Amino acid sequence: MSNTAPWWRSAVIYQVYIRSFADGNDDGVGDIAGIRSRLPYLKSLGVDAIWINPWYKSPMADHGYDVADYRAIDPLFGTLAEAEQLIEEAHRHGIRVIPDIVPNHTSDQHAWFQAALAAGTGTPERDRYIFRPGRGPDGTEPPNDWLSVFGGPAWTRLPDGEWYLHLFAPEQPDLNWQHPEVRAEFESVLRFWFSRGVDGFRIDVAHGLVKHPELPDLPPRRDPEDEGPRQHVEHPHWDRDEVHDIFRAWRKVADEFPGDRTFVAEAWADSPERLAAYVRQDGLHTAFNFDFLMASWDPKDLRAVIDDSLAMLGAVGAPATWVLSNHDVVRHPSRYGRKTTKRWVANEPYRPEGPLDLELGTRRARSAALLMLALPGGAYIYQGEELGLPEVEDLPETALQDPIWERSGHTDRGRDGCRVPIPWSGPAAPFGFSPDGTSAAPWLPQPADWGERSVEAQTGDETSMLELYRSALHLRREHPALGDGSLTWLDAPTGVLAFSRGQGFACVVNLSAEPCPLPDHTSVLLSSGPVEGGLLAPDHAVWLAV
Ligand code: NOJ
């Protein structure tokens, strides 16, 4: 990578799900004080930046993705002064800070929505959101057939008879991005935080902001069993072309500030081609590559995703980003530890198929980490992934908090299983998540055996997931071939992915059922498990000096 390339082209960004990272004030919920206390850990792990899930003032109907005030920190997490201190201290540790911004919807407690409710039908206050009369003789049917991502209809009726749109929970009314005040307000919010030193933003639901002006019904649904090529079908509220105008304006705002400020889009697109449209030169910088996350542990599937992503993003001059887990999906050791090789589909209820072989899932997760961190571009690590945490699949129903649980009529347990507070130290809950002698239990219960997985337990154990991530991240920083750039596939036996990166580096991942011979090399830089007799065992990966 050239030394002058902007940092975000090759950055490893660590996702801090603030509620569950570290609790500094003893209330069982993570906060800014907790993040500040763990900056030395993040520095020693070797990440370049942190993305922090929403920390703004919020009634927490969707754990902060329902924002009541974009310029204030929620008291549960701290204060604006603490956020400013965190940004400054992180920078001193050489770590950049990327908060989340939530532009698709506000909280129903946001001043604008409260004003819209108070002002009544047909008032300009309602134009900032999407209010409509209902269908049917008395307007008792929703305006169209759109569905909430969290289950049920995407419309809620008010006592005055009008309906409002919410693609997520009813507490998250969708904004009207055709309204100039909405556009101006968000540009002002970006400047508010950029001038406080943040290095960029993760953009929530970037693909959802613009709706078809006539709000037509949904197109027919594609058969999930259809394996044929995916063709883009215009959708009335997802991934509409007009959304890019908004981001061209945001790019200009970022460029007003010094120091390579950056955006990463959460954009679910039909194809790498559609995704690439978000990251053109005058648009956003990067976008999460969810195709990689959704691929099964299958060499053909993974290779196709890697090739398509690099081709499409490369064509518009953007780096790829690679991501295995986040706060919305099942943790990957639990995905990879099941027999099925079916793609795991986003926004589908999580129904694990078959028994979990966590040893297998963990072995594959170790290899996936080496694969991800060797690929060209940037990568995201979801907190706890470096500890090998599995999905917590047996949370008691009484503990579940994700709105999906209620909205689905208790048919979908939702995303709490990947959000359990992470273990830092000690043999018993809260495993150092909250200060010693804490009175409040962690907001979700931690499994009793998570002491074995704590940062303390894994530190110094060469066979641990944590030390594998540390070594990989440190090597990645030092090795000139890694990060931004391109890859060359090497000849390899069926079921084996092998590629070189520039001069002197190769990565081999064995997804076949047989041990595979390694290509010529001068040394093994890092491996997910023992390499014996020049053979790499199934489900293992290795980095080689060649
Ligand atoms: C995507 C976020 O990642 C998810 O956690 C949230 O529930 C929705 N957007 C709605 O904001």
Residues whose N, C-alpha, C, O or C-beta is under 5 A from the ligand:
A	BS01	NOJ	D62 Y65 F168 D204 V205 D328
